């Protein structure tokens, strides 16, 4: 048993050292802030696709999604996955190329707040300031969810202190992020997506074998009311099936709306070198997302069958999110080679966490140094000082995130769900209107952004607790309200200046133009 743990730790240690090595290598290519935050817009199509999706999926893919499927069955996890798959495809199809072109035309914007401010000619940079604050507010808990996943992984596997495990993981993530910047984050994301894929496939195959085959898995799942039903869900408290209404399905599928407002994904679109290769990126990204989420949901179902077979203990509440960790631990007991493979799987979970945390930290740090200090407050600092401030910001945000994630019982799925809604409702409508509606203006963008962000909090904590039809996912009502406010305020205020309209039309011309 001891040798198995040593093999696992060895595999994980090699992986973590390799990630730091990538950061050090990429540091040599950071000559200015543009390189640190956007990699000089030199990402290839494959790296763009995989880094965008790896930074999107996070520990939610390997912990949150299987955990939900394990506890409640197919419906909740599957409808969420379907919404995300649709959102992924259309985000690449209608947003990616346009924002790549528009962000370059709009004074070579290197962050999402930059783009908003320059797209609408907000000379006072109010849009930049508010959007930077939104990023900080929602990315801190998002980053906290990643750190929490790392803490859960090590504490459940090795019995080590949750806080200590979380801090060590955070140090590695911060280490290669502050060193290598965007290029390091994108390069490691590509590597991490490969590890995530390997982890999912091995866990699925091993789990099916231990559970007794597909027939046994299906039989066990069918013994729970509503467990395999797309219009019902299993209530673990009452042991009965609960209806999954059409409104709930629409609400859960609304996860897909969040994509067009995710700063760390939009940055990948802005950073691709050849915009005409985005079609290839779209195909690669969509296929990977569909397959990986399908496997993740299936692992949750398989995990329950393994519990019925006595191979894995029953996992309650947020501990269900460690199902893949438990399966990997069981695999490690099958010999030295199996222990090394288990180490690779667990490195895949770390990869999922790191690939999102590094991107979030970069986006949040750019909001402070690039948008608040240089953009809004007009602080005159050199490129070197700006990069130093960015790196310090990464460290400070990480410390706050660690504090927020100090509770080992916190749910990765729940934290990600709230942060996702915040970005989707605050930024999503603004991005869509900025790219597609010539009449939209800075007043509408600002009002819509604030309305969306505020409504996420209002709906989550004041309206949803009323239950019934109000108990839907907060992203859907907040997104719709943000759109309505954006449109109404834009129409009620002066039309955009001629210069803005001409730039919009130029972007549309470039979008239609073929190489």
C-alpha positions in Angstrom: 0.0 0.0 0.0 2.8 2.4 0.9 4.5 1.7 -2.5 1.3 2.6 -4.3 1.0 5.9 -2.5 4.7 6.6 -3.3 4.1 5.9 -7.0 1.1 8.2 -7.1 3.0 11.0 -5.4 5.9 10.5 -7.8 3.7 10.8 -10.9 2.0 13.9 -9.5 5.3 15.5 -8.5 6.8 14.9 -11.9 3.7 16.5 -13.4 3.8 19.6 -11.2 7.5 20.1 -11.8 6.9 19.9 -15.5 4.2 22.6 -15.3 6.6 24.9 -13.5 9.2 24.2 -16.2 6.7 25.3 -18.9 6.2 28.5 -17.0 9.9 29.2 -16.8 10.3 28.5 -20.5 7.4 30.8 -21.5 8.8 33.6 -19.3 11.5 34.2 -21.9 8.9 35.1 -24.5 7.2 37.8 -22.4 8.6 41.1 -23.6 5.7 43.3 -22.6 2.2 43.3 -21.1 0.6 42.4 -24.4 2.7 39.2 -24.4 1.9 38.5 -20.7 -1.8 38.8 -21.1 -2.5 37.7 -24.7 0.6 35.9 -25.9 1.2 38.4 -28.7 -1.9 37.0 -30.5 0.2 34.0 -31.7 -1.9 31.0 -30.6 -2.3 28.2 -33.2 -5.8 26.7 -33.9 -5.2 23.5 -31.9 -3.8 25.2 -28.8 -6.6 27.8 -29.0 -9.2 25.1 -29.0 -7.8 22.9 -26.3 -6.7 25.7 -24.0 -10.1 27.4 -24.2 -11.9 24.2 -23.3 -9.5 23.1 -20.7 -9.7 26.5 -19.0 -13.5 26.2 -19.3 -14.1 22.7 -17.9 -11.9 22.9 -14.8 -12.3 20.6 -11.8 -16.0 20.8 -12.5 -15.6 18.2 -15.3 -13.8 15.6 -13.2 -15.4 16.3 -9.8 -18.5 18.4 -10.0 -20.3 16.8 -12.9 -19.6 13.1 -11.9 -20.6 14.0 -8.4 -24.0 15.3 -9.4 -24.6 12.3 -11.6 -23.6 9.9 -8.8 -26.1 11.4 -6.3 -29.1 12.3 -8.4 -28.8 10.4 -11.7 -28.8 11.4 -15.3 -31.2 14.3 -15.7 -29.4 17.2 -13.9 -26.0 16.4 -15.1 -27.0 15.4 -18.7 -29.2 18.5 -19.3 -26.4 20.7 -18.0 -23.9 19.0 -20.3 -26.2 19.3 -23.3 -26.6 23.1 -22.6 -22.9 23.5 -22.4 -22.2 21.5 -25.5 -24.6 23.7 -27.5 -23.2 26.8 -25.9 -19.7 25.7 -26.8 -20.5 25.2 -30.5 -22.3 28.5 -31.0 -19.8 30.5 -29.0 -17.1 29.3 -31.4 -19.4 29.8 -34.4 -20.7 33.3 -33.8 -18.5 34.9 -31.2 -14.9 33.8 -31.7 -14.0 35.2 -35.1 -15.9 38.5 -34.6 -14.3 39.3 -31.3 -10.9 38.4 -32.7 -11.3 40.9 -35.4 -13.1 43.5 -33.4 -10.7 43.5 -30.4 -7.8 44.0 -32.9 -9.6 46.8 -34.8 -10.7 48.5 -31.5 -7.2 49.9 -30.6 -5.7 46.4 -30.2 -7.6 45.6 -27.0 -5.8 43.0 -24.9 -8.4 42.4 -22.2 -12.2 42.1 -22.2 -12.7 45.4 -20.2 -10.3 47.1 -22.7 -12.5 45.9 -25.6 -15.7 47.1 -24.0 -14.3 50.6 -23.3 -12.7 51.0 -26.7 -15.6 49.5 -28.7 -17.9 52.2 -27.2 -15.4 55.0 -27.0 -15.9 55.3 -23.3 -13.2 58.0 -22.7 -13.9 58.1 -18.9 -13.3 54.3 -18.8 -16.4 53.7 -16.6 -17.2 50.6 -18.5 -13.6 49.4 -18.1 -13.8 50.0 -14.3 -17.1 48.3 -13.7 -16.2 45.2 -15.9 -12.8 44.9 -14.1 -14.7 44.9 -10.8 -17.1 42.2 -12.1 -14.1 40.1 -13.1 -12.5 40.4 -9.7 -15.8 39.7 -7.8 -16.7 36.6 -9.7 -13.2 35.2 -10.4 -12.1 35.1 -6.8 -14.8 32.5 -5.9 -14.2 30.7 -9.2 -10.5 30.4 -8.4 -11.5 29.3 -4.9 -13.4 26.4 -6.3 -10.3 25.2 -8.1 -8.2 25.4 -4.9 -11.0 23.5 -3.0 -10.9 20.7 -5.6 -7.1 20.3 -5.1 -7.6 20.3 -1.3 -10.3 17.6 -1.6 -8.2 15.5 -3.9 -5.2 15.2 -1.6 -7.0 15.1 1.7 -9.4 12.3 0.6 -6.6 10.3 -1.1 -3.7 10.7 1.4 -5.5 11.9 4.5 -3.4 15.0 4.6 -4.6 18.3 6.0 -7.1 20.0 3.6 -5.7 23.5 4.0 -2.1 22.3 3.6 -2.9 20.4 0.4 -4.8 23.4 -1.0 -2.0 25.8 -0.3 0.7 23.6 -1.9 -1.5 23.3 -5.0 -2.1 27.0 -5.1 1.7 27.7 -4.9 2.4 25.6 -8.0 -0.5 27.2 -10.0 0.6 30.7 -9.0 4.2 29.8 -9.7 3.9 29.1 -13.4 1.2 31.7 -14.0 3.2 34.7 -12.6 6.3 33.4 -14.4 5.0 32.6 -17.8 1.8 34.5 -18.2 -0.7 33.8 -21.0 1.6 31.6 -23.1 2.4 29.4 -20.1 -1.3 29.2 -19.2 -2.2 28.2 -22.8 0.7 25.8 -23.2 -0.1 24.0 -19.9 -3.8 24.0 -20.8 -3.0 22.0 -23.9 -1.0 19.5 -21.9 -3.6 19.4 -19.2 -6.4 18.7 -21.6 -4.5 15.6 -22.7 -4.1 14.5 -19.1 -7.8 15.1 -18.5 -8.8 13.0 -21.5 -6.5 10.1 -20.4 -7.9 10.3 -16.8 -11.5 10.1 -18.0 -11.0 7.1 -20.3 -9.0 5.0 -17.9 -11.4 5.7 -15.0 -14.4 4.8 -17.1 -12.9 1.5 -18.3 -11.7 0.4 -14.9 -14.9 1.5 -13.2 -17.0 -0.6 -15.7 -14.8 -3.6 -15.0 -15.0 -3.3 -11.2 -18.8 -2.7 -11.2 -19.4 -5.9 -13.1 -20.0 -4.8 -16.6 -22.7 -2.6 -18.3 -25.6 -4.9 -17.6 -24.9 -4.7 -13.8 -24.4 -1.0 -14.0 -27.8 -0.4 -15.7 -29.6 -2.8 -13.4 -28.3 -1.0 -10.3 -29.1 2.4 -11.7 -32.6 1.3 -12.7 -33.2 0.2 -9.1 -33.3 3.9 -8.1 -36.5 5.8 -9.0 -35.8 8.4 -11.7 -32.1 7.7 -11.8 -31.8 7.1 -15.5 -34.8 9.3 -16.5 -34.3 12.6 -18.4 -37.6 14.0 -17.0 -37.1 12.8 -13.4 -34.3 13.0 -10.9 -33.5 10.8 -7.9 -33.9 12.4 -4.5 -31.3 10.9 -2.2 -33.1 12.1 1.0 -36.5 10.6 0.3 -35.3 7.8 -2.0 -38.0 8.7 -4.5 -38.2 10.2 -8.0 -38.8 13.9 -8.3 -40.2 15.4 -11.6 -37.8 17.4 -13.8 -40.0 20.0 -15.4 -39.6 21.7 -18.8 -38.9 24.9 -17.0 -36.1 23.3 -15.0 -34.7 21.7 -18.2 -34.6 25.1 -19.9 -33.1 26.7 -16.8 -30.3 24.1 -16.6 -29.6 24.3 -20.3 -29.1 28.0 -19.8 -25.6 27.1 -18.7 -24.8 27.4 -22.4 -25.6 31.1 -22.3 -22.7 31.7 -20.0 -20.1 31.0 -22.7 -20.3 34.3 -24.5 -19.5 36.1 -21.2 -16.5 34.1 -20.0 -13.4 36.4 -20.0 -10.8 33.5 -19.9 -12.5 31.9 -23.0 -12.9 35.2 -24.8 -9.2 35.9 -24.4 -8.4 32.7 -26.3 -10.5 33.9 -29.2 -8.7 37.2 -29.1 -5.3 35.6 -29.0 -5.5 33.3 -32.0 -2.9 34.1 -34.7 -5.0 33.2 -37.8 -8.7 34.0 -37.5 -9.5 31.9 -40.5 -8.4 28.7 -38.7 -11.1 29.2 -36.0 -13.3 26.7 -37.9 -10.8 24.0 -37.1 -10.6 25.1 -33.5 -14.4 25.0 -33.3 -14.5 21.4 -34.5 -11.8 20.2 -32.2 -13.2 22.1 -29.2 -16.8 20.9 -29.7 -15.9 17.2 -30.2 -13.7 17.2 -27.1 -16.3 18.9 -25.0 -19.1 16.5 -26.0 -17.0 13.4 -25.5 -15.5 14.4 -22.2 -18.8 15.5 -20.6 -20.5 12.3 -21.8 -17.8 10.2 -20.1 -17.9 12.4 -17.0 -21.6 11.9 -16.6 -21.3 8.1 -17.2 -18.5 7.9 -14.6 -21.0 9.2 -12.0 -23.5 6.4 -12.9 -20.7 3.8 -12.9 -19.5 5.1 -9.5 -22.9 4.3 -8.0 -22.7 0.8 -9.3 -19.3 0.4 -7.8 -20.8 1.5 -4.5 -23.5 -1.2 -4.8 -20.7 -3.7 -5.6 -18.9 -2.7 -2.3 -15.8 -1.5 -4.1 -16.4 2.2 -3.2 -18.1 3.5 0.0 -21.3 5.5 -0.3 -20.5 9.2 -0.8 -22.8 11.8 0.7 -23.3 15.5 -0.1 -20.2 17.3 -1.5 -18.0 14.2 -0.9 -19.7 12.7 -4.0 -17.4 15.0 -6.0 -14.4 12.8 -5.0 -15.8 9.7 -6.8 -13.0 9.7 -9.5 -10.4 10.1 -6.7 -11.9 7.1 -4.9 -11.8 5.0 -8.1 -8.2 6.1 -8.8 -7.3 5.1 -5.3 -8.8 1.7 -5.9 -6.9 1.3 -9.1 -3.6 2.1 -7.4 -4.0 -1.0 -5.3 -3.7 -3.2 -8.3 0.1 -3.1 -8.5 3.0 -0.7 -9.2 2.1 0.0 -12.8 -1.6 0.6 -11.9 -0.4 3.0 -9.1 1.6 5.0 -11.7 -1.5 5.1 -13.9 -3.6 6.2 -11.0 -1.0 9.0 -10.4 -1.5 10.1 -14.0 -5.3 10.1 -13.5 -5.0 12.2 -10.4 -2.6 14.5 -12.2 -5.4 14.9 -14.7 -7.7 16.2 -11.9 -5.0 18.6 -11.0 -4.7 19.5 -14.6 -8.4 20.3 -14.8 -8.1 22.5 -11.8 -5.0 24.3 -12.9 -6.1 24.9 -16.4 -8.9 27.1 -15.2 -7.3 28.7 -12.1 -4.3 30.0 -14.1 -6.6 31.6 -16.7 -8.8 33.1 -14.0 -5.8 34.5 -12.1 -4.5 36.1 -15.3 -7.8 37.7 -16.2 -8.3 39.0 -12.6 -4.7 40.4 -12.4 -5.1 42.2 -15.8 -8.3 43.8 -14.4 -6.2 45.4 -11.6 -3.0 46.4 -13.3 -4.2 47.0 -16.9 -7.8 48.2 -16.4 -8.1 49.8 -13.0 -4.6 51.3 -12.6 -3.6 52.2 -16.1 -7.0 52.5 -17.7 -9.4 54.0 -15.2 -7.1 55.7 -12.7 -4.6 56.8 -15.5 -1.6 55.8 -13.4 1.5 56.2 -15.5 3.6 53.1 -15.0 6.2 51.3 -17.1 5.7 48.0 -18.8 8.0 46.4 -16.3 6.1 47.9 -13.3 2.8 46.8 -14.9 3.9 43.2 -15.1 5.2 43.3 -11.5 1.8 44.6 -10.3 0.1 41.9 -12.4 2.1 39.2 -10.7 1.6 40.6 -7.2 -2.2 40.8 -8.0 -2.1 37.1 -8.9 -0.6 36.3 -5.5 -3.1 38.5 -3.5 -6.1 37.1 -5.3 -4.9 33.5 -4.6 -4.6 34.3 -0.9 -8.2 35.6 -0.8 -9.4 32.5 -2.8 -7.7 30.2 -0.4 -9.4 31.9 2.5 -12.8 31.5 0.8 -12.2 27.9 0.1 -11.1 27.0 3.6 -14.3 25.0 4.2 -13.6 21.4 3.0 -17.4 20.8 2.7 -17.8 23.5 0.1 -19.2 22.2 -3.2 -17.1 22.7 -6.4 -20.3 22.4 -8.5 -22.1 25.0 -6.4 -19.3 27.6 -6.5 -18.7 27.3 -10.2 -22.4 27.5 -10.9 -22.7 30.9 -9.2 -19.6 32.4 -10.7 -20.6 31.1 -14.2 -24.0 32.8 -13.8 -22.3 36.0 -12.7 -20.1 36.2 -15.8 -22.8 35.0 -18.2 -25.3 37.6 -17.1 -22.9 40.5 -16.7 -20.8 40.1 -19.8 -22.7 37.8 -22.1 -25.3 40.3 -23.3 -22.8 43.1 -23.6 -20.5 40.9 -25.8 -23.4 39.9 -28.0 -24.8 43.4 -28.4 -21.3 44.9 -29.0 -20.6 42.4 -31.8 -24.0 42.3 -33.5 -26.0 45.5 -32.8 -24.8 48.7 -34.4 -27.3 50.8 -32.3 -26.0 49.6 -28.9 -24.1 52.3 -27.0 -22.0 52.6 -23.8 -25.0 53.6 -21.7 -26.9 50.4 -22.6 -23.8 48.3 -22.1 -23.1 49.7 -18.7 -26.7 49.4 -17.5 -27.0 45.9 -18.9 -23.8 44.8 -17.2 -24.8 46.1 -13.8 -28.4 44.8 -14.1 -27.2 41.3 -15.0 -24.6 41.1 -12.2 -27.0 42.5 -9.5 -29.8 40.2 -10.6 -27.6 37.1 -10.2 -27.3 38.0 -6.5 -30.9 39.0 -6.1 -32.3 35.9 -7.8 -29.9 33.5 -6.0 -30.4 34.8 -2.5 -33.8 36.5 -2.5 -36.1 35.0 -5.3 -34.9 31.4 -5.8 -35.5 30.5 -2.1 -39.2 31.1 -2.7 -39.2 27.8 -4.6 -41.5 26.6 -7.3 -41.1 28.3 -10.6 -38.7 30.8 -9.0 -36.2 28.1 -8.1 -34.6 28.1 -11.5 -30.9 28.7 -12.2 -30.2 32.4 -11.7 -28.3 32.7 -15.0 -31.4 32.5 -17.2 -33.5 35.4 -15.6 -30.4 37.5 -15.1 -29.3 37.1 -18.7 -32.7 38.0 -20.0 -33.0 41.1 -17.8 -29.5 42.2 -18.8 -30.5 42.0 -22.5 -33.7 43.9 -21.9 -32.0 46.7 -19.9 -29.2 46.9 -22.5 -31.7 47.3 -25.4 -34.0 49.7 -23.6 -31.3 52.0 -22.4 -29.5 52.0 -25.7 -32.7 53.0 -27.5 -33.5 55.7 -24.9 -30.1 57.4 -25.1 -28.3 59.1 -28.0 -27.2 56.9 -30.9 -23.5 56.0 -31.2 -21.2 58.5 -32.9 -20.4 58.2 -36.6 -16.9 57.0 -35.8 -18.2 54.0 -33.8 -20.7 53.1 -36.5 -18.1 53.2 -39.2 -15.8 51.0 -37.1 -18.6 48.5 -36.6 -19.3 48.3 -40.3 -15.6 47.9 -41.0 -15.5 44.9 -38.6 -18.5 43.4 -40.4 -16.7 43.8 -43.7 -13.5 42.2 -42.4 -15.6 39.3 -41.0 -17.1 38.5 -44.4 -13.8 38.9 -46.1 -11.9 35.7 -47.1 -8.2 35.3 -47.2 
